Amino acid sequence: MDLERLKQIDDAKTKLLKYIMYKKRTENELRTKFSNTIDDNILEEAIQELKELGYIDDFNYIERAINEFIALKNMSIKEMKYKLYSKGLKEDVIDDYFSKNNDECREYEEKSAQNIFMKKSKTMEKQDIVMYLRKKGYMGDSIKNAESIYDGNN
């Protein structure tokens, strides 16, 4: 490999790292951002090196994003998956995460549905809350569970 190519790869890695350090990014986000400014072969090599070094890790990105969703929002599993798809993450990586963490994700979705039921019950009828949860992609079991807890409190 010639010296000029090594310098180009090094420059590309520096740009990618600056972008990643500002905020964690997916591999797809990096490709999209830099595809017009960095030669495709150089970009590919830089991405591969950063993946090997652990700076780009889509599975880790999913874990971090899910933890943020859980800490900050009430969301259905379907909504979380949609947000991850919108970042350009591969479906098999997303599905792999959710299958490995199925119990925790289902438990979170049930608690989320319960939280929404409690908040919305002050201003909405029960059947309207159920419809709202269905539209947001909550699973039937999560809705039934939240509904039964709501019924038990009223």
C-alpha positions in Angstrom: 0.0 0.0 0.0 1.4 3.4 -0.9 2.0 6.2 1.5 -0.6 8.5 -0.1 -3.4 5.9 0.3 -2.4 5.3 4.0 -2.6 9.1 4.5 -6.1 9.2 2.9 -7.3 6.3 5.1 -5.9 8.0 8.1 -7.6 11.3 7.2 -10.9 9.5 6.7 -10.6 7.7 10.0 -10.0 11.1 11.7 -13.1 12.6 10.1 -15.2 9.5 11.1 -13.9 9.5 14.6 -14.7 13.2 15.1 -18.2 12.5 13.9 -18.6 9.4 16.1 -17.1 11.1 19.2 -19.7 14.0 19.0 -22.5 11.4 19.2 -22.6 7.6 18.7 -23.4 6.8 15.1 -24.4 3.7 13.2 -22.3 2.3 10.3 -25.1 3.4 7.9 -25.1 7.0 9.3 -21.3 7.2 8.6 -21.7 5.9 5.1 -24.5 8.4 4.3 -22.7 11.3 5.8 -19.3 10.8 4.1 -20.2 9.0 0.8 -20.0 12.2 -1.1 -16.8 13.5 0.5 -14.6 10.4 0.9 -13.7 8.0 -1.9 -15.8 4.8 -1.5 -12.8 2.4 -1.2 -11.1 4.7 1.4 -14.4 5.1 3.3 -14.9 1.3 3.3 -11.4 0.7 4.6 -11.6 3.3 7.3 -15.0 2.0 8.5 -13.6 -1.6 8.6 -10.6 -0.5 10.7 -12.8 1.5 13.1 -15.2 -1.5 13.4 -12.2 -3.8 14.3 -11.1 -1.3 16.9 -14.6 -1.2 18.4 -15.5 2.5 17.5 -18.3 1.4 15.3 -20.5 -1.3 16.7 -24.2 -1.4 15.7 -25.2 -3.9 18.3 -23.7 -1.7 21.0 -25.5 1.3 19.4 -28.8 -0.6 19.7 -28.1 -1.4 23.4 -27.4 2.3 24.2 -30.4 3.5 22.2 -32.7 1.1 24.0 -31.4 2.1 27.4 -32.1 5.8 26.4 -35.6 4.9 25.3 -36.3 3.1 28.5 -34.9 5.9 30.6 -36.7 8.7 28.8 -39.8 7.6 27.1 -42.8 5.3 27.1 -42.6 3.3 23.9 -43.8 0.1 22.4 -41.3 -2.5 21.2 -42.6 -1.7 17.7 -41.8 2.0 18.1 -38.3 1.2 19.4 -37.6 -1.1 16.4 -38.9 1.6 14.0 -36.6 4.2 15.5 -33.6 1.8 15.1 -34.6 1.0 11.5 -34.7 4.7 10.7 -31.0 4.9 11.7 -30.2 2.4 9.0 -29.5 -0.5 11.2 -29.8 -3.9 9.7 -33.0 -5.8 10.5 -31.2 -9.0 11.5 -29.0 -7.0 14.1 -32.1 -5.4 15.5 -34.0 -8.7 15.7 -31.0 -10.4 17.2 -31.0 -7.8 20.0 -34.7 -8.1 20.7 -34.6 -11.9 20.7 -31.7 -11.9 23.2 -33.5 -9.4 25.4 -37.0 -10.5 24.9 -38.1 -10.7 28.5 -36.7 -7.3 29.5 -38.2 -5.6 26.5 -41.6 -7.2 27.1 -41.5 -6.2 30.7 -40.6 -2.6 29.7 -43.4 -2.5 27.2 -45.9 -3.6 29.8 -44.7 -1.0 32.3 -44.8 1.6 29.6 -48.4 0.7 28.7 -49.3 1.0 32.4 -47.7 4.4 32.6 -49.7 5.6 29.6 -52.9 4.2 31.0 -52.4 6.0 34.3 -51.5 9.3 32.7 -54.2 9.3 30.1 -56.9 8.0 32.4 -57.4 11.5 33.8 -58.5 12.9 30.5 -59.5 9.9 28.3 -62.0 7.0 28.3 -60.6 3.5 28.8 -61.5 2.4 25.2 -59.7 5.5 23.8 -56.6 4.7 25.7 -56.7 1.1 24.4 -57.0 2.4 20.8 -54.2 4.9 21.4 -51.9 2.0 22.6 -52.9 -0.1 19.6 -52.0 2.7 17.3 -48.6 3.1 19.0 -47.9 -0.6 18.3 -48.3 -2.1 21.8 -48.8 -5.8 21.9 -52.2 -7.1 23.0 -50.8 -8.7 26.1 -49.2 -5.5 27.2 -52.5 -3.6 26.7 -54.5 -6.3 28.5 -52.1 -6.2 31.5 -52.2 -2.4 31.7 -56.0 -2.5 31.4 -56.4 -5.0 34.2 -54.2 -3.0 36.5 -56.2 0.1 35.6 -59.5 -1.8 36.3 -58.1 -2.9 39.6 -57.3 0.7 40.6 -60.7 2.1 39.6 
